[in-house]
Amino acid sequence: MSDEKQHDTTKAFELAIEETGKGFYVLRLYVSGLTPNSQRAIENVRKICTEHLEGRYQLEVIDIYQQPIFAREGQIVAAPTLVKELPPPLRKFIGDMSKTERILLGLDIRTKKQG
């Protein structure tokens, strides 16, 4: 590989890393019916998304009682479970998503306080 091509590849890679920092998030929240825990998880995840990812996320809420095949495909063993599909790496969180700081850290999202 020529030095010029390698420089172009490196530059493209660095740009991709920078874009990932401002990246688009694809999230799936698996819930089990309308239980209080599931409802809390939905509210908490929506709040996190609107406060920290406005305009840069896609959230899909999947009720595993109504669509159990998605639980098998996603290898979901407990509900509620939040799955971060993009940006990599894939991450899973179990519970009602009430520990906001922990979720933000796991999603690699900077809070407004951190700048």
Backbone bond lengths (Angstrom), bond angles and torsions (degrees), N, CA, C in turn:
res aa  C-N    CA-C-N  psi(-1)  N-CA   C-N-CA  omega(-1)  CA-C   N-CA-C  phi
1 M - - - 1.452 - - 1.530 107.98 -
2 S 1.305 116.22 131.60 1.464 119.68 -179.48 1.520 109.98 -71.06
3 D 1.347 115.34 158.73 1.466 120.17 179.46 1.527 111.23 -59.86
4 E 1.334 116.07 -37.85 1.467 120.12 -179.22 1.530 110.71 -65.28
5 K 1.333 116.53 -44.46 1.475 120.18 178.98 1.519 110.88 -64.29
6 Q 1.335 116.57 -41.32 1.457 120.72 179.57 1.522 110.24 -64.08
7 H 1.326 117.52 -40.07 1.464 121.50 177.73 1.524 110.40 -62.35
8 D 1.349 117.46 -43.21 1.467 121.69 178.23 1.524 110.94 -62.56
9 T 1.334 116.98 -41.91 1.462 121.67 179.85 1.521 110.29 -65.30
10 T 1.323 116.72 -43.40 1.466 121.32 178.53 1.518 110.48 -62.35
11 K 1.321 116.62 -44.26 1.458 121.40 -179.95 1.537 110.31 -61.92
12 A 1.336 116.83 -42.93 1.469 121.14 178.75 1.526 110.85 -63.75
13 F 1.332 116.26 -40.37 1.463 120.77 178.92 1.530 110.74 -64.44
14 E 1.329 116.93 -44.49 1.466 120.83 179.04 1.527 111.20 -62.80
15 L 1.336 116.70 -38.92 1.457 120.83 177.55 1.527 110.57 -64.90
16 A 1.332 117.16 -40.21 1.466 121.21 178.39 1.523 110.88 -63.40
17 I 1.323 117.40 -40.07 1.463 120.86 177.62 1.521 110.24 -63.59
18 E 1.329 116.40 -43.27 1.464 120.55 179.28 1.533 110.52 -62.14
19 E 1.329 117.39 -42.52 1.462 121.38 179.63 1.527 110.94 -65.29
20 T 1.340 116.98 -35.89 1.460 120.33 178.77 1.519 110.00 -62.14
21 G 1.324 117.79 -34.92 1.454 122.11 177.32 1.517 112.08 -60.15
22 K 1.321 116.93 -32.78 1.463 121.08 177.91 1.523 109.26 -104.43
23 G 1.317 115.95 16.52 1.445 123.80 -165.57 1.505 118.33 -62.21
24 F 1.295 112.52 171.93 1.448 123.87 179.23 1.525 107.81 -92.60
25 Y 1.306 116.18 132.95 1.459 121.54 -177.46 1.525 110.30 -104.03
26 V 1.316 115.28 133.73 1.459 121.74 172.90 1.525 106.37 -113.45
27 L 1.331 115.44 115.08 1.460 122.36 -175.67 1.515 110.60 -121.54
28 R 1.324 115.60 143.07 1.465 121.46 173.46 1.518 107.66 -126.34
29 L 1.324 115.03 129.31 1.460 120.44 177.98 1.519 107.69 -113.37
30 Y 1.313 115.57 115.58 1.466 121.88 178.99 1.521 107.83 -95.00
31 V 1.329 116.53 123.53 1.461 122.17 179.40 1.523 109.52 -124.54
32 S 1.328 115.60 165.29 1.468 120.19 179.84 1.526 109.14 -118.83
33 G 1.314 115.01 86.99 1.463 120.18 179.25 1.516 111.94 71.77
34 L 1.324 115.59 -157.72 1.462 121.48 -178.44 1.521 112.06 -103.59
35 T 1.320 116.08 40.33 1.460 120.33 178.56 1.530 109.04 -67.32
36 P 1.332 117.48 157.00 1.464 119.70 177.54 1.536 112.74 -55.71
37 N 1.324 116.80 -39.57 1.465 120.97 179.01 1.533 111.36 -63.62
38 S 1.325 116.25 -41.27 1.464 120.77 178.91 1.525 110.65 -66.39
39 Q 1.317 117.10 -42.78 1.461 120.80 179.99 1.534 111.31 -64.18
40 R 1.342 116.14 -40.45 1.469 120.39 177.05 1.529 110.58 -62.50
41 A 1.331 116.05 -43.18 1.466 120.46 -179.59 1.531 110.35 -62.11
42 I 1.318 117.50 -43.33 1.472 121.22 178.92 1.524 110.08 -61.07
43 E 1.324 117.10 -47.98 1.468 121.13 179.60 1.525 111.13 -60.83
44 N 1.329 116.84 -45.92 1.465 120.81 -177.51 1.529 112.07 -64.79
45 V 1.327 117.42 -42.88 1.466 120.45 -179.59 1.528 109.96 -67.83
46 R 1.315 117.49 -42.13 1.474 119.63 178.24 1.527 110.99 -61.65
47 K 1.321 116.94 -39.42 1.464 120.98 178.59 1.532 110.55 -64.13
48 I 1.328 116.95 -45.87 1.466 121.49 178.11 1.528 109.91 -58.76
49 C 1.319 116.73 -44.93 1.465 120.83 -178.13 1.524 111.93 -64.47
50 T 1.337 117.12 -45.69 1.465 118.85 -177.70 1.525 111.75 -69.82
51 E 1.322 117.84 -32.40 1.462 120.36 -178.69 1.524 113.84 -81.97
52 H 1.333 118.03 -31.35 1.457 120.29 -171.32 1.528 114.70 -120.23
53 L 1.320 117.90 -14.58 1.473 120.06 -176.07 1.528 112.44 -129.52
54 E 1.297 117.52 21.76 1.465 121.13 -174.18 1.531 111.69 -49.13
55 G 1.329 114.87 123.35 1.455 120.90 178.23 1.512 114.98 77.89
56 R 1.349 117.65 1.76 1.464 119.35 -177.96 1.518 112.68 -129.85
57 Y 1.322 116.48 32.93 1.460 117.26 -179.68 1.527 111.53 -147.34
58 Q 1.311 113.12 157.30 1.456 122.08 170.85 1.522 105.06 -127.96
59 L 1.313 116.44 123.07 1.453 121.51 -179.71 1.514 109.16 -117.79
60 E 1.316 115.20 125.51 1.459 121.10 176.86 1.524 107.33 -116.50
61 V 1.330 116.66 124.02 1.463 121.39 177.31 1.521 107.08 -101.33
62 I 1.327 115.66 124.76 1.459 121.79 -176.12 1.520 109.16 -119.91
63 D 1.325 115.97 121.36 1.466 121.81 176.45 1.523 107.47 -88.22
64 I 1.322 116.60 110.40 1.468 119.66 -175.35 1.532 112.66 -72.69
65 Y 1.329 117.82 -13.56 1.463 119.61 172.38 1.515 110.30 -72.13
66 Q 1.337 116.62 -39.01 1.466 120.84 -179.41 1.525 112.37 -83.49
67 Q 1.334 116.59 -28.95 1.468 120.88 -177.78 1.533 109.90 -133.88
68 P 1.330 117.22 69.85 1.472 119.84 -175.63 1.524 114.61 -63.46
69 I 1.319 117.88 -23.49 1.466 119.83 -179.70 1.530 111.40 -62.11
70 F 1.343 116.90 -31.88 1.462 120.03 179.42 1.524 111.40 -68.40
71 A 1.317 117.36 -31.25 1.469 120.36 176.99 1.530 109.82 -66.31
72 R 1.322 116.44 -41.07 1.476 119.98 177.99 1.519 110.17 -65.64
73 E 1.333 116.35 -47.76 1.465 119.99 -177.69 1.530 111.96 -62.68
74 G 1.327 116.73 -37.95 1.458 120.91 -179.58 1.511 113.84 -86.58
75 Q 1.343 116.94 2.30 1.469 123.55 -178.08 1.526 110.74 52.66
76 I 1.335 115.43 48.94 1.460 122.59 -179.63 1.520 108.24 -90.67
77 V 1.336 115.87 122.84 1.465 120.48 -177.90 1.521 112.39 -108.23
78 A 1.331 117.42 -12.18 1.462 121.90 179.54 1.524 108.26 -146.84
79 A 1.309 115.09 155.06 1.468 119.11 177.51 1.519 107.94 -136.17
80 P 1.320 117.69 143.81 1.460 127.93 0.24 1.531 112.85 -74.72
81 T 1.339 114.20 145.51 1.455 122.48 174.91 1.520 108.15 -133.66
82 L 1.329 115.95 129.34 1.460 121.86 174.97 1.519 107.39 -101.86
83 V 1.336 115.70 129.95 1.458 121.12 178.81 1.520 108.54 -117.13
84 K 1.322 115.70 125.07 1.466 121.01 173.25 1.519 106.92 -94.19
85 E 1.337 115.45 107.96 1.463 121.00 -179.77 1.530 110.64 -81.83
86 L 1.316 116.26 -45.73 1.461 122.75 -179.34 1.513 109.03 -135.51
87 P 1.298 119.29 148.94 1.461 127.76 -7.05 1.522 110.62 -73.25
88 P 1.332 116.68 158.91 1.461 119.79 179.00 1.519 110.74 -60.36
89 P 1.298 119.04 156.24 1.454 128.08 1.18 1.529 111.86 -83.03
90 L 1.316 115.83 157.17 1.457 121.80 175.96 1.525 108.42 -63.89
91 R 1.325 115.70 135.73 1.468 120.28 178.86 1.518 109.08 -136.19
92 K 1.339 115.48 150.67 1.468 121.74 177.52 1.518 109.57 -128.40
93 F 1.344 114.93 139.63 1.459 122.44 178.32 1.515 107.90 -127.95
94 I 1.313 117.43 134.36 1.466 121.81 -178.73 1.516 109.26 -115.51
95 G 1.335 116.37 137.98 1.464 121.19 177.26 1.519 111.50 127.66
96 D 1.327 115.93 -166.92 1.468 119.60 -176.07 1.526 112.59 -87.89
97 M 1.328 117.83 6.08 1.471 124.85 175.30 1.524 112.31 62.61
98 S 1.334 116.69 28.54 1.460 120.76 -178.36 1.524 113.20 -82.25
99 K 1.316 118.28 -15.50 1.470 121.68 179.13 1.534 108.34 -89.66
100 T 1.332 114.88 76.93 1.463 122.37 -172.02 1.524 112.72 -54.25
101 E 1.323 118.02 -47.83 1.471 120.32 -177.23 1.528 111.03 -60.73
102 R 1.303 116.08 -38.89 1.469 120.11 179.40 1.527 110.94 -66.54
103 I 1.327 116.62 -40.38 1.467 121.30 178.64 1.532 109.43 -65.46
104 L 1.333 116.83 -45.26 1.466 120.59 179.30 1.521 111.18 -59.88
105 L 1.311 116.64 -42.93 1.457 121.21 178.50 1.535 110.46 -62.56
106 G 1.318 116.04 -44.72 1.462 120.58 179.95 1.519 113.51 -66.93
107 L 1.336 116.52 -29.33 1.463 120.78 178.11 1.532 111.71 -85.74
108 D 1.337 116.90 -3.12 1.468 122.52 -176.40 1.524 111.47 60.42
109 I 1.332 115.74 43.01 1.460 121.68 179.16 1.517 108.03 -106.79
110 R 1.311 116.45 129.65 1.461 120.12 175.04 1.507 108.52 -78.69
111 T 1.295 115.88 135.70 1.468 119.09 175.92 1.520 108.77 -79.90
112 K 1.311 116.21 161.74 1.460 121.55 -178.54 1.534 110.71 -60.69
113 K 1.325 117.86 -31.79 1.460 121.91 179.47 1.531 111.70 -66.11
114 Q 1.340 116.56 -33.13 1.455 121.07 -177.36 1.523 112.51 -78.71
115 G 1.325 116.75 -15.92 1.455 119.75 178.48 1.440 110.14 99.04
